[in-house]
Amino acid sequence: KQQRRFVATLEKVFFGTAHARVYLMADLVGAICHTGMSTLLRKQAMDDCGGLQAFAAYLAEDYFMAKWVVARGWRTTISGRPALQNNGGSDLGKFHDRLRRWVKLRIAMVPHTIVLEPLSECLILGACAAWAAHTLSGGSIDPYAFYMVHVLVWFLLDWILLNVMQNGPLPFTKFEYLVAWLYREFMGPYLFLTALLWRPSVVTWTTRQYRLRWGGISEIYNQQSTSSSSEAITATVPIATTTSVTYDTTVPNNYCSTHQQQPPSGTGFTSKIKV
């Protein structure tokens, strides 16, 4: 069911534009981007990697599943059929917290995203491009006009991409899209900065807090939230299995299909979801 709340619209715009853009480009160049609860894995591929137990020390185990699967000769790809799931949550703060958690996980797993991720934002990249165009042209190009054209073109291309990802009529107006898009573009750099500066190594997942270490390994941070004060984390004890795995017997041999993280926005990349 398509929800009409602002947060539902914001999620759809985020997953159908900024998130989709990164995933599609990463898939095009062969980067590991296939993660999330709409992942489809062949059982043999998981067995080759040691099964779920091999990823027990990782909070973002779905990323490392894809990484290990590729390292063992399997292929990953994004499906052309969207997975539609819109939870319609009305808590904007929880949505912000989720995005901050993902930033912290990405930094712990792939540290160079500290530099590259902000440069993928429309407003930041536009400012850099406007300054470069003005400087390299000897001042003949107006940086403000350049910046406005850049933002307008980006906005229109995101609208096209969102419609492609939706694969059907959007459940909101163009004005609602404009408001949600502007909100996302202004909040994106802010959420990244706050995630980077405020307890960057600590994330909250459900009722627990975890400390992240370089490489993506996590351990329980506050023992008070657990049922036993003696509970601890090691590399061989499962702490979280957030990704549901289904085995697709229709996928050809030597082929692994894994897909987008968290598709509650109503846009996604796979045809099956295991919740």
Buried (B, 14 or more C-beta within 10 A) or exposed (E): EBBEBBBBBBBBBBBBBBBBBBBBEBBEEEBBBBBBBBBBBBEEBBEBBEEBEBBBBBBBBBBBBBBBBBEEEBEBBBBEEBBBBBBBBEEBEEBBBBBBBBBBBBBBBBEEBBEEBBEBBBBBBBBEBBEEBBEEEEEEBBBEEBBEEBBEEBBEEBBEBBBEBBEEEBBBEEEBBEBBBBBBBEBBBEBBEBBBEEBBBBBBBEEBBBBBEEEBBBBBBEEEEEEEEEEEBEEEEEBBBBBEBEEBEEBEEEEBBBBBBBBBBBBBBBBBBEE
